[in-house]
Amino acid sequence: MLDRFVEDLVPVPLQPMRVPGDPTRHWVAPGVVAMAADYGESGIWLSVGSRQR
């Protein structure tokens, strides 16, 4: 399901963070930033932010 959510977003080419989970990956699109951590069988943590004028 995460792959479907981020399919139109651009991955940020940074080394994955380890917080809140390992790995935490980032994507961007105009006005949107998304960050996700995969917890395996426990699920996925997803945070999305937006700032518009």
Protein Blocks (a to p, Z undefined) as FASTA:
>chain_A
ZZmmmmmpccdfbdddfbfbdcddddddehiacddddehjnoccdddddddZZ
